[in-house]
Amino acid sequence: MTCTGSRASDRLPPVSETVSPPGVVALNHVGVSVADLPRARAFWADGLGAADHGAFGWPAGTAPADESLATEGTAAEVVLLRTDAAFLELFAFSAPASAPRPGGTPGVSALRWAVPDVAATRERLRSLGAGTVPADETLPVRCPDGTEVTLCAAGDGPTGLVGATVAVADPERHPLPPVPGPVRVDLVDGADAPPARPVDHGVNHVCLDVTGIADLRAGLEGVRWHHDVSESSGGIAAVCYGTTDDGLLVELLESRSPEAFFARCKLVHP
């Protein structure tokens, strides 16, 4: 399999000063709740080639974190990774106690990941022992925390995260607008179980790059927002978390400066 698309140069593009109308720009990142942070990092970074982008954490009693996740008493260590077209967050929760994600829950059920050499990547993952790699080369691998990852050849396109499958009960009634590329987001049905907790293992949320975050948020029906739009680092970014009526934990992120931590200009393929 070959992932289509063209690779941008390693030179970062200038940030446009044009004010865009409210809307969804792209998938910025997915967050993965992990049982073992070093093992998860070995899979995503050492095995699949994601680059380190930073780290942080918070202790129990950190109100903004609890409010964002709509969960009391959270504490976690987080490793941030970067690929050509999107970022990745790995959350190791020490509180509340995490557990395997039940089957059939709404949210990201699978990822698509582009690599220079599929066979070599599968062999590298086997040697690391940091996930599940079926002997059948046509089957997806699984990260240590249970998410299916289909590997495809990058060709001349971006490497890393290039696709996400989001399972909901009824795609026709899902409230979020379509997500433009470069990371393809596909909605499928089949999510027939109650939502998982954010701390449960596997992909726990999607973050969308947006413009006009306040107006976009106000115009979206079918989402329970957990808090007001929050600004960070002197206003260079704004963020809001919510849960859709069909159980998807979503983060809206507006990066207003190239200095913003998750600004798309820091990606090779923005």
C-alpha positions in Angstrom: 0.0 0.0 0.0 1.2 3.5 -0.7 0.1 6.7 1.0 -0.6 9.5 -1.4 0.5 13.0 -1.0 3.7 15.1 -1.5 6.4 15.8 1.0 7.1 19.4 1.9 10.6 20.6 2.3 12.2 20.6 5.7 12.2 24.4 5.6 9.4 25.8 7.8 6.8 27.9 5.8 6.0 31.5 6.8 2.9 31.9 9.0 0.1 33.6 7.1 -1.2 36.8 8.5 -4.6 36.3 6.7 -7.5 36.0 9.1 -9.5 32.9 8.1 -13.2 32.4 8.8 -14.1 30.0 11.7 -13.5 26.4 10.7 -11.5 23.1 11.1 -8.1 23.2 9.5 -6.7 19.7 10.1 -6.1 17.0 12.7 -3.4 18.4 15.0 -2.8 15.3 17.2 -4.3 12.3 18.9 -3.8 11.5 22.6 -3.1 7.9 23.7 -3.5 6.7 27.3 -0.7 4.2 28.0 0.0 1.7 30.7 3.8 1.9 30.4 5.3 5.2 29.1 8.8 3.9 28.2 7.3 0.9 26.3 4.8 3.1 24.5 7.5 5.6 23.5 9.6 2.6 22.2 6.7 1.6 19.9 5.9 5.1 18.6 9.3 6.7 18.5 11.9 3.9 18.3 9.7 1.6 16.2 7.6 4.0 14.1 10.0 6.9 13.9 8.1 9.7 15.7 10.3 12.5 17.0 10.5 13.8 20.5 8.7 17.1 20.9 8.7 17.6 24.7 7.2 16.4 28.0 5.3 17.6 30.9 3.1 16.3 33.7 0.7 17.3 36.5 -0.1 16.1 40.0 -3.5 15.2 41.4 -5.5 18.3 42.3 -4.6 20.2 39.1 -8.0 21.8 38.4 -7.5 22.8 34.7 -6.5 19.2 33.8 -9.5 17.7 35.6 -11.8 20.2 34.0 -10.5 19.6 30.5 -10.8 15.8 30.8 -14.1 16.1 32.8 -12.5 13.6 35.3 -11.7 14.2 38.9 -8.4 13.5 40.6 -6.3 13.1 37.5 -2.5 12.9 37.5 -0.2 12.0 34.6 3.1 12.2 32.9 3.0 13.1 29.2 5.5 12.6 26.4 4.9 14.6 23.2 5.9 13.3 19.8 5.9 14.8 16.3 5.5 13.3 12.8 5.5 14.9 9.4 1.8 15.9 9.4 0.6 15.6 13.0 1.6 15.4 16.6 1.0 12.6 19.2 0.5 12.8 23.0 1.3 9.8 25.3 -0.5 10.0 28.7 0.6 7.8 31.5 -2.1 8.3 34.2 -1.2 7.5 37.8 -4.7 8.6 38.9 -7.4 7.5 38.5 -6.2 3.9 38.0 -6.2 3.2 34.2 -7.5 -0.1 32.7 -7.9 -1.6 29.2 -10.4 0.2 27.0 -13.6 -1.8 26.6 -14.5 -2.9 23.1 -17.0 -1.0 21.0 -16.5 2.4 22.7 -16.8 5.5 20.6 -13.6 7.3 19.5 -10.5 6.5 17.5 -10.5 2.8 16.7 -7.5 2.6 14.3 -4.7 4.7 12.9 -2.8 4.7 9.6 0.9 5.3 9.7 3.2 5.9 6.8 6.8 4.6 6.9 9.7 4.4 4.3 9.8 0.6 4.5 6.9 -1.4 5.8 8.7 -4.8 6.1 11.7 -3.2 7.9 9.4 -1.4 10.3 7.5 -4.5 11.2 10.8 -6.3 11.8 12.0 -3.4 14.0 8.8 -3.5 16.1 9.3 -7.3 16.6 12.8 -6.8 17.8 11.7 -4.1 20.2 8.9 -6.2 21.6 6.8 -3.1 22.2 3.6 -4.0 20.5 1.8 -6.8 18.6 3.1 -7.7 15.1 1.1 -10.5 13.5 3.0 -13.0 11.3 0.5 -12.2 8.5 2.1 -9.2 6.8 -1.3 -8.0 5.6 -2.7 -7.5 9.1 -2.3 -4.2 11.2 0.1 -4.1 14.1 -1.2 -3.0 17.5 0.4 -0.5 19.9 1.1 -1.8 23.4 -2.2 -0.2 24.5 -4.4 -1.9 22.0 -4.9 0.5 19.1 -4.7 -1.0 15.6 -2.1 0.7 13.4 -2.1 0.0 9.6 1.4 0.6 8.1 1.7 1.9 4.6 4.5 2.9 2.4 5.1 6.7 2.5 6.5 7.0 -1.0 6.9 10.8 -1.7 4.3 11.7 1.0 4.6 12.4 4.7 5.8 9.8 7.2 4.1 9.2 10.5 0.4 9.7 11.3 -1.6 10.0 8.1 -5.0 8.6 9.0 -7.5 8.0 11.9 -10.6 6.0 11.9 -13.3 7.3 14.3 -16.0 5.0 15.4 -19.4 6.4 16.4 -22.9 5.0 16.7 -24.2 6.9 13.6 -21.8 8.8 11.3 -24.7 10.7 9.8 -25.5 12.3 13.1 -22.0 13.1 14.3 -21.9 16.8 15.1 -18.3 17.7 14.1 -17.6 19.0 10.6 -15.3 17.1 8.2 -11.6 17.3 8.9 -9.4 18.4 5.9 -6.1 16.7 5.3 -3.2 16.1 5.3 -4.3 13.5 8.0 -7.4 11.7 6.7 -10.2 11.2 9.3 -12.8 8.6 8.5 -16.0 8.2 10.4 -17.4 4.6 10.7 -20.3 3.1 12.7 -20.2 0.3 15.2 -19.6 2.2 18.4 -22.3 0.5 20.4 -20.9 0.7 24.0 -20.8 3.5 26.5 -17.8 5.9 26.2 -14.6 4.9 27.8 -12.9 7.0 30.5 -10.1 9.3 29.3 -7.6 7.3 31.4 -8.4 4.0 29.8 -5.7 2.6 27.5 -5.7 3.5 23.8 -6.5 6.7 21.9 -8.5 8.9 24.3 -9.0 12.1 22.3 -8.6 13.9 19.0 -7.3 17.5 18.7 -8.4 19.6 15.8 -6.5 22.7 14.5 -9.1 25.4 14.1 -9.5 29.1 13.3 -12.0 31.4 15.1 -12.2 29.0 18.0 -14.8 31.0 20.0 -17.2 31.3 17.0 -16.7 27.8 15.8 -17.4 26.4 19.3 -20.5 28.6 19.6 -21.8 27.3 16.3 -21.3 23.5 17.0 -24.4 21.7 18.3 -24.2 18.3 19.8 -21.1 18.9 21.9 -20.9 19.3 25.7 -18.1 21.7 26.3 -16.2 21.1 29.5 -15.0 24.7 30.1 -14.8 28.1 28.4 -12.1 28.8 25.8 -8.8 29.1 27.6 -5.8 31.1 26.4 -2.3 30.0 27.1 1.2 31.5 27.0 0.1 35.1 26.8 -2.6 34.4 24.2 -0.5 32.7 21.5 -2.8 29.7 21.6 -6.4 29.0 22.7 -8.0 25.6 23.6 -11.3 24.0 24.6 -12.2 20.4 25.4 -15.6 18.8 25.0 -17.4 15.6 24.5 -19.7 15.0 21.5 -23.2 13.6 22.0 -21.9 10.3 20.5 -19.0 10.1 23.0 -15.9 11.4 21.2 -13.6 13.4 23.5 -12.4 16.3 21.3 -10.0 19.2 21.8 -10.2 22.4 19.7 -6.9 24.2 19.4 -6.2 27.6 17.8 -2.4 28.4 17.4 -2.0 32.1 16.9 1.7 32.3 16.7 4.6 30.2 15.3 5.8 30.1 18.9 2.7 28.1 20.0 3.7 24.6 21.1 1.6 22.7 18.6 1.8 25.3 15.8 1.5 23.6 12.4 4.6 25.4 11.1 6.6 23.0 13.3 5.5 20.1 11.1 7.3 19.2 7.9 4.0 18.7 6.1 1.7 21.4 7.6 
